[in-house]
């Protein structure tokens, strides 16, 4: 087993088996999705895509992107549907047109990034005017909402 495979397997176990996000992250994301009028949502660092199930998409479109092809394969296996799409990619070079999403979110991602300015520029680029960006970090008990990055 490669290091990437081991890391992916450990992550899958933490999220799917130990259910570490059930009590805090998912309820907040679900409430946020119901508060906004987004139709196109991007999950950056989506892992195996479990947020696409937990946030109750309704008629919304969800796109999840992650660096790990192993986790993206798992997301496609578990959650692929007409309004859920998963692809391998980087926050530093998002494969989307400008203003593609009404809302972009990430969970426990920012502390892993080496270039916050480049990542924020990419998120701002793909986020529509008046779009929303919540970020959840595990050391906090609240969801931070950013209206739009200012450059």
N, C-alpha and C positions, 0 to 999 in steps of 0.2 A: 504494500500500500504506500502510495506517495504521500508526501507531507500535505499537499493540497487535498487529497482524498481523506486523509485523517482529520484535517481541520473541518472539512465539509461534513463529515460523519459526526464529529463532535458537536457541530452547530445544529445539525438536524436533531440529534438526541436532546440537546438543551431545549430547543424550541418545541419539538413535537412530543417528546416523551416527558420531560420535566416540566413542560408548560410554564416556563418562567415568565411569560408575558400576560398570562390570562387575567390577573387581578388588576394590573395597572395600565399597561400600554394599550391593549386592544379596546377596552371600554372608552378610553380617551379618544383614540382614533375614530372609533365608531361614532361617538358624539360629535366630533369635529366634522366628519363627512356629512352628517345630517344637518349641521348648521350652515354649511356653505352650499352654494348652488353650482358646484363644479360638475361638468359632464366628462371631462378627461383628466384622469389622475395618474401621476407618475410616482412610483415608489423606487427611490434610488437606494441601492444596497438591499434589494428585496429578499436576498437569500433564497429560500425554497418557496417563497410566495405566499406564505400563510396569511399575511395581512390582507390579501385579496379576498380571503374567505371571511375574515373576522370583522371587516368594516361594513358589511352589508351594502354591496355595490348598487343594487337595484338596477336601474337603466344606465348607470355610469360606466364609462370605459376605464379600465385599469391597465397600466403598463408597468411591469416590473423589470428593472435592470440590475444586474449584478456582475461582478468580475468573474465569479466562479462558474464555469460551464457545468460543473457537477451539480451545484445548487439550482441552476437554471433548468437543467434536465429534470431534476426532482420537482420543481415548480410546474413544469409542463406535464409531468406525469400525474401530479395531484390536482392541479387547479386549472388547466387549460380549458378555455371556453370561448364562446363568441365575443364576449366583452372583456376577456382577460388575455393579455399577451405578455410573454416573457422573452427577454433577450440578454445575451452576454454583452457587456459594454462597460465603459468607464465614465465616471462622473466628470472627468476632465475633458472628455470628447464625446458628448452625448449625440447619438445618431438620429436626431430629430430636427425638424425645421424650427425656426424662430417662432415663438408664441404658440407652441403646440399644446400646452396644458393649462387648465384652470387652477390646478393644485399640484404641488409637488411635496412629497414628504420623505423623511428618512428616519430610521430608528437606530440609535447608537452607532452612527456612522462618522460624525465629524471628528471625533478624537483619533480616528484612524487615518485621516487625510494629511498629506504632506504639503499641499498647496491650497489653503482655504480660499485665497483670492481667485484662483483659477476655477475652483469648484463653484464658488458663489457666482462668478461671471457666467458659467455654463447654465446653472439653474435659473438665473435671471433671464438669460437668453431664451430658454424654452418655456418660461412661465409667461402667460398672457398678462396684459395690463389688468390690474386689480386682482391678480392671482394670489394665492395663499401658500405659505410654506411653513408647516409646523415641523419642529424637530423634537424628538424625545430622546433624552439622555438618561440612562439608568440611575444616575446619582441624584436625579431630581424626581419629585413626585408630580411634576406638572409638565404640560405640553407647552412649548414656547412657539408662539405664532409670529411669523415675520410677514408683513404685507408684501414687500418686494425689496430686493437688495438694492442699495444705493451705491453707485460707483463714483 
